[in-house]
């Protein structure tokens, strides 16, 4: 499976260049243009590594990182900044960053840093399993098991299920799924999200787990093994 990278940077040219370059290096890339959007996507736990700029509108990279670590999200983070002071770098590492890269940087060095972070994360086993009742979504092996029995999913289906499983009990809107699974809201349509949710449900239905992914009309989709009245209220419109 391709490593999934979330790039959070407010400069359109930088996002476009990194999206193109990292895809050419065999990575699956999703981008975000501000702190709040980056935080929402990162909280899904659907990425192998985050490339996070520090100077962001809405919420700084420092605050995004701080929130992620406070929420228990252990996805590796490589901070990027024009600030090259020792104090700035120390602050980022103290908040839980796994690396710090100073702009302007060499793309070759960036890729090497990302691969090094990914190798360390793999060795440490940081991408564990997500669970919805008896359904296990193994993020390290990209496998899904129902009561210990493997269930086959395509890479895109797995990515969608991974996002929902990372937000158990919370409604995830279609636009958020578009950004997290397809890269941005222009890469596909809401109808495509519905189609893929249908694919996932049919495969879960086949093993008796079809009620784990539900539609919350007007809001989005929910992964839970609880009664729908017991889950967290919808996070926003679908």
ZIPEHU-V839744 format. One record per run of one state. SS is the DSSP state (H for helix, E for strand, L for the rest). FROM is the first residue (numbers start at 1). TO is the last residue. Records with the same first field share a line. If there is no record, write none. Layout:
SS = FROM-TO / FROM-TO
This chain:
L = 1-3 / 9-11 / 25-27 / 33-34 / 43-48 / 54-60 / 71-75 / 82-85 / 95-98 / 103-106 / 125-128 / 133-134 / 139-142 / 147-148 / 152-154 / 166-171 / 173-173 / 183-189 / 207-209 / 217-219 / 224-227 / 231-238
E = 4-8 / 28-32 / 49-53 / 76-81 / 99-102 / 129-132 / 135-138 / 143-146 / 149-151 / 172-172 / 213-216 / 220-223
H = 12-24 / 35-42 / 61-70 / 86-94 / 107-124 / 155-165 / 174-182 / 190-206 / 210-212 / 228-230
